[in-house]
Amino acid sequence: DGTWDGWVVNENPSAWKIADGALRASGDRSHCFYIGALAPFKDFELKVDVLTEPGSNGGIYIHTKYQDSGWPWGGYETQVNQTQGDWRKSGSIYSVKDVREVPVKDNQWYTHHVIVKGNTVKIYLDGKLVNEFTEEAGRVAGKDFERKLNQGTFAFQAHDPKSVVYYRNVRVKKS
């Protein structure tokens, strides 16, 4: 709705602004966490319209939790990246089950749709299933990043000053 109600930004809040009804990420590393009344989420669907400028890197974290600084430890990151140098592209579950090819382009809005049900995560880009990951039973949290399903909130990423990513029309529902 064009306000910050229900959201909190950690380190480097200047990396975020509201532009044309979207959250615009551009600047030093920072994350915008949903802290509204619907959180936390366990089984849920999240749809976000995303636009990347060429060479941009971003991300949408799931089952994460607010932290003051650093890359979020909790949950998983679903990658947002069409043409930035990292070979892990949009729809990747970062460093867990990665995607190399994407059906979406820079400078065009697309829908990033994440479904979490039980131990399975599905990621659709513009309605096309690009990734499906089933977490193995007994998976333990990692040292550097949790990378485990549990419950939590979601967060959007401002990756670096050369990356410009817009996030808008955030829709979420518990299932």
BALOBA-1460 file (C-alpha; in Angstrom, 3 decimals):
// residues 175
<rec num="1" residu="d" x="0.000" y="0.000" z="0.000"/>
<rec num="2" residu="g" x="2.989" y="2.300" z="-0.355"/>
<rec num="3" residu="t" x="3.841" y="2.513" z="3.367"/>
<rec num="4" residu="w" x="6.333" y="0.858" z="5.705"/>
<rec num="5" residu="d" x="3.588" y="-0.550" z="7.974"/>
<rec num="6" residu="g" x="4.492" y="-4.144" z="8.834"/>
<rec num="7" residu="w" x="8.068" y="-3.860" z="7.552"/>
<rec num="8" residu="v" x="11.432" y="-3.179" z="9.150"/>
<rec num="9" residu="v" x="14.757" y="-2.558" z="7.415"/>
<rec num="10" residu="n" x="18.024" y="-3.557" z="9.047"/>
<rec num="11" residu="e" x="21.519" y="-2.153" z="8.325"/>
<rec num="12" residu="n" x="21.765" y="0.558" z="5.638"/>
<rec num="13" residu="p" x="18.133" y="1.742" z="5.513"/>
<rec num="14" residu="s" x="19.166" y="4.226" z="2.807"/>
<rec num="15" residu="a" x="19.290" y="1.210" z="0.429"/>
<rec num="16" residu="w" x="15.460" y="1.202" z="0.428"/>
<rec num="17" residu="k" x="12.774" y="3.566" z="-0.748"/>
<rec num="18" residu="i" x="9.218" y="3.389" z="-1.974"/>
<rec num="19" residu="a" x="9.080" y="4.232" z="-5.686"/>
<rec num="20" residu="d" x="6.049" y="3.853" z="-7.966"/>
<rec num="21" residu="g" x="4.270" y="1.681" z="-5.393"/>
<rec num="22" residu="a" x="7.226" y="-0.707" z="-5.078"/>
<rec num="23" residu="l" x="9.989" y="-1.310" z="-2.563"/>
<rec num="24" residu="r" x="13.131" y="-0.226" z="-4.440"/>
<rec num="25" residu="a" x="16.369" y="-1.888" z="-3.312"/>
<rec num="26" residu="s" x="19.609" y="-0.211" z="-4.349"/>
<rec num="27" residu="g" x="22.581" y="0.233" z="-2.069"/>
<rec num="28" residu="d" x="24.834" y="-1.484" z="0.404"/>
<rec num="29" residu="r" x="23.645" y="-4.806" z="1.814"/>
<rec num="30" residu="s" x="20.335" y="-4.468" z="3.624"/>
<rec num="31" residu="h" x="17.233" y="-6.564" z="4.187"/>
<rec num="32" residu="c" x="13.591" y="-5.545" z="4.476"/>
<rec num="33" residu="f" x="11.751" y="-7.939" z="6.805"/>
<rec num="34" residu="y" x="7.993" y="-8.436" z="7.054"/>
<rec num="35" residu="i" x="7.059" y="-8.113" z="10.739"/>
<rec num="36" residu="g" x="3.310" y="-7.698" z="10.328"/>
<rec num="37" residu="a" x="0.514" y="-9.509" z="12.121"/>
<rec num="38" residu="l" x="0.422" y="-12.476" z="9.709"/>
<rec num="39" residu="a" x="3.926" y="-13.633" z="10.686"/>
<rec num="40" residu="p" x="5.201" y="-16.203" z="11.434"/>
<rec num="41" residu="f" x="4.607" y="-18.485" z="8.456"/>
<rec num="42" residu="k" x="5.060" y="-22.250" z="8.170"/>
<rec num="43" residu="d" x="3.048" y="-23.538" z="5.191"/>
<rec num="44" residu="f" x="2.287" y="-20.574" z="2.948"/>
<rec num="45" residu="e" x="2.263" y="-19.067" z="-0.520"/>
<rec num="46" residu="l" x="4.078" y="-15.848" z="-1.338"/>
<rec num="47" residu="k" x="3.681" y="-13.963" z="-4.603"/>
<rec num="48" residu="v" x="5.772" y="-10.887" z="-5.316"/>
<rec num="49" residu="d" x="6.092" y="-8.952" z="-8.559"/>
<rec num="50" residu="v" x="9.780" y="-8.285" z="-9.205"/>
<rec num="51" residu="l" x="11.699" y="-6.135" z="-11.679"/>
<rec num="52" residu="t" x="15.485" y="-6.231" z="-11.976"/>
<rec num="53" residu="e" x="17.658" y="-3.728" z="-13.776"/>
<rec num="54" residu="p" x="20.464" y="-5.337" z="-15.846"/>
<rec num="55" residu="g" x="23.268" y="-6.845" z="-13.772"/>
<rec num="56" residu="s" x="21.280" y="-6.828" z="-10.516"/>
<rec num="57" residu="n" x="21.267" y="-9.359" z="-7.704"/>
<rec num="58" residu="g" x="18.586" y="-9.650" z="-5.019"/>
<rec num="59" residu="g" x="16.749" y="-12.252" z="-3.035"/>
<rec num="60" residu="i" x="13.609" y="-13.260" z="-1.213"/>
<rec num="61" residu="y" x="14.207" y="-15.044" z="2.083"/>
<rec num="62" residu="i" x="11.674" y="-17.502" z="3.516"/>
<rec num="63" residu="h" x="11.349" y="-18.940" z="7.039"/>
<rec num="64" residu="t" x="13.806" y="-16.283" z="8.182"/>
<rec num="65" residu="k" x="13.827" y="-13.965" z="11.173"/>
<rec num="66" residu="y" x="14.849" y="-10.385" z="11.744"/>
<rec num="67" residu="q" x="18.501" y="-9.711" z="12.480"/>
<rec num="68" residu="d" x="20.312" y="-6.387" z="12.836"/>
<rec num="69" residu="s" x="22.997" y="-6.977" z="10.199"/>
<rec num="70" residu="g" x="24.605" y="-9.491" z="7.869"/>
<rec num="71" residu="w" x="23.143" y="-11.932" z="5.394"/>
<rec num="72" residu="p" x="20.068" y="-13.484" z="7.084"/>
<rec num="73" residu="w" x="21.018" y="-16.693" z="8.903"/>
<rec num="74" residu="g" x="17.505" y="-18.149" z="9.179"/>
<rec num="75" residu="g" x="15.654" y="-20.125" z="6.511"/>
<rec num="76" residu="y" x="16.416" y="-20.186" z="2.806"/>
<rec num="77" residu="e" x="17.091" y="-17.528" z="0.182"/>
<rec num="78" residu="t" x="15.254" y="-17.762" z="-3.117"/>
<rec num="79" residu="q" x="17.493" y="-15.986" z="-5.584"/>
<rec num="80" residu="v" x="16.562" y="-12.974" z="-7.726"/>
<rec num="81" residu="n" x="19.135" y="-12.629" z="-10.533"/>
<rec num="82" residu="q" x="18.732" y="-12.661" z="-14.293"/>
<rec num="83" residu="t" x="22.086" y="-11.280" z="-15.553"/>
<rec num="84" residu="q" x="24.360" y="-10.523" z="-12.588"/>
<rec num="85" residu="g" x="27.631" y="-12.507" z="-12.532"/>
<rec num="86" residu="d" x="26.547" y="-15.101" z="-9.956"/>
<rec num="87" residu="w" x="25.605" y="-18.246" z="-11.911"/>
<rec num="88" residu="r" x="22.805" y="-18.975" z="-9.416"/>
<rec num="89" residu="k" x="19.782" y="-17.435" z="-11.140"/>
<rec num="90" residu="s" x="16.231" y="-16.501" z="-10.151"/>
<rec num="91" residu="g" x="14.317" y="-19.397" z="-8.692"/>
<rec num="92" residu="s" x="17.402" y="-20.917" z="-7.083"/>
<rec num="93" residu="i" x="17.178" y="-21.964" z="-3.463"/>
<rec num="94" residu="y" x="20.545" y="-20.411" z="-2.905"/>
<rec num="95" residu="s" x="23.398" y="-22.918" z="-2.619"/>
<rec num="96" residu="v" x="20.920" y="-25.756" z="-1.910"/>
<rec num="97" residu="k" x="19.152" y="-26.367" z="-5.226"/>
<rec num="98" residu="d" x="20.273" y="-23.884" z="-7.833"/>
<rec num="99" residu="v" x="18.872" y="-22.859" z="-11.212"/>
<rec num="100" residu="r" x="21.069" y="-21.771" z="-14.147"/>
<rec num="101" residu="e" x="18.427" y="-20.750" z="-16.724"/>
<rec num="102" residu="v" x="15.542" y="-18.348" z="-16.191"/>
<rec num="103" residu="p" x="12.386" y="-17.667" z="-18.225"/>
<rec num="104" residu="v" x="12.259" y="-13.987" z="-17.159"/>
<rec num="105" residu="k" x="14.182" y="-10.895" z="-18.246"/>
<rec num="106" residu="d" x="15.612" y="-7.715" z="-16.781"/>
<rec num="107" residu="n" x="13.502" y="-4.544" z="-17.083"/>
<rec num="108" residu="q" x="10.268" y="-6.574" z="-17.144"/>
<rec num="109" residu="w" x="7.951" y="-7.236" z="-14.208"/>
<rec num="110" residu="y" x="7.504" y="-10.913" z="-13.420"/>
<rec num="111" residu="t" x="5.825" y="-12.818" z="-10.593"/>
<rec num="112" residu="h" x="8.087" y="-14.682" z="-8.161"/>
<rec num="113" residu="h" x="5.806" y="-17.277" z="-6.522"/>
<rec num="114" residu="v" x="7.024" y="-19.429" z="-3.614"/>
<rec num="115" residu="i" x="4.944" y="-22.248" z="-2.146"/>
<rec num="116" residu="v" x="6.063" y="-23.915" z="1.091"/>
<rec num="117" residu="k" x="4.092" y="-27.023" z="2.083"/>
<rec num="118" residu="g" x="5.470" y="-29.461" z="4.624"/>
<rec num="119" residu="n" x="9.060" y="-30.193" z="3.616"/>
<rec num="120" residu="t" x="8.670" y="-29.053" z="-0.010"/>
<rec num="121" residu="v" x="9.402" y="-25.684" z="-1.595"/>
<rec num="122" residu="k" x="8.213" y="-24.884" z="-5.129"/>
<rec num="123" residu="i" x="9.237" y="-21.758" z="-6.994"/>
<rec num="124" residu="y" x="7.355" y="-20.470" z="-10.019"/>
<rec num="125" residu="l" x="8.460" y="-17.552" z="-12.186"/>
<rec num="126" residu="d" x="5.591" y="-16.095" z="-14.211"/>
<rec num="127" residu="g" x="3.618" y="-19.295" z="-13.614"/>
<rec num="128" residu="k" x="6.400" y="-21.646" z="-14.781"/>
<rec num="129" residu="l" x="7.722" y="-24.141" z="-12.218"/>
<rec num="130" residu="v" x="11.496" y="-23.565" z="-12.194"/>
<rec num="131" residu="n" x="12.487" y="-25.293" z="-8.955"/>
<rec num="132" residu="e" x="11.123" y="-27.916" z="-6.596"/>
<rec num="133" residu="f" x="13.052" y="-28.909" z="-3.496"/>
<rec num="134" residu="t" x="12.118" y="-31.482" z="-0.893"/>
<rec num="135" residu="e" x="14.098" y="-31.096" z="2.288"/>
<rec num="136" residu="e" x="15.535" y="-34.368" z="3.489"/>
<rec num="137" residu="a" x="14.362" y="-35.706" z="6.849"/>
<rec num="138" residu="g" x="16.685" y="-34.863" z="9.699"/>
<rec num="139" residu="r" x="18.400" y="-31.952" z="7.949"/>
<rec num="140" residu="v" x="20.357" y="-29.961" z="10.501"/>
<rec num="141" residu="a" x="20.969" y="-26.238" z="10.455"/>
<rec num="142" residu="g" x="24.222" y="-25.142" z="8.900"/>
<rec num="143" residu="k" x="26.904" y="-23.134" z="10.684"/>
<rec num="144" residu="d" x="26.979" y="-20.108" z="8.363"/>
<rec num="145" residu="f" x="23.315" y="-20.221" z="7.323"/>
<rec num="146" residu="e" x="20.441" y="-22.252" z="8.731"/>
<rec num="147" residu="r" x="19.142" y="-23.478" z="5.356"/>
<rec num="148" residu="k" x="16.365" y="-25.457" z="6.986"/>
<rec num="149" residu="l" x="12.577" y="-25.227" z="6.940"/>
<rec num="150" residu="n" x="11.011" y="-24.333" z="10.244"/>
<rec num="151" residu="q" x="8.843" y="-21.231" z="10.371"/>
<rec num="152" residu="g" x="9.477" y="-17.532" z="10.203"/>
<rec num="153" residu="t" x="8.900" y="-14.508" z="8.076"/>
<rec num="154" residu="f" x="10.074" y="-13.372" z="4.661"/>
<rec num="155" residu="a" x="12.495" y="-10.649" z="3.690"/>
<rec num="156" residu="f" x="13.660" y="-8.884" z="0.537"/>
<rec num="157" residu="q" x="17.295" y="-8.205" z="-0.188"/>
<rec num="158" residu="a" x="19.270" y="-5.156" z="-1.264"/>
<rec num="159" residu="h" x="22.493" y="-6.850" z="-2.364"/>
<rec num="160" residu="d" x="24.926" y="-4.099" z="-3.398"/>
<rec num="161" residu="p" x="24.979" y="-0.533" z="-4.813"/>
<rec num="162" residu="k" x="25.112" y="-1.747" z="-8.451"/>
<rec num="163" residu="s" x="21.967" y="-3.874" z="-8.037"/>
<rec num="164" residu="v" x="18.537" y="-2.236" z="-8.477"/>
<rec num="165" residu="v" x="15.581" y="-4.506" z="-7.726"/>
<rec num="166" residu="y" x="11.916" y="-3.555" z="-7.301"/>
<rec num="167" residu="y" x="9.462" y="-5.637" z="-5.230"/>
<rec num="168" residu="r" x="5.719" y="-4.859" z="-5.361"/>
<rec num="169" residu="n" x="2.226" y="-6.386" z="-5.043"/>
<rec num="170" residu="v" x="3.228" y="-8.634" z="-2.152"/>
<rec num="171" residu="r" x="0.558" y="-11.291" z="-1.607"/>
<rec num="172" residu="v" x="0.850" y="-13.949" z="1.070"/>
<rec num="173" residu="k" x="-1.522" y="-16.536" z="2.448"/>
<rec num="174" residu="k" x="-1.120" y="-19.284" z="4.968"/>
<rec num="175" residu="s" x="-2.160" y="-22.761" z="3.860"/>
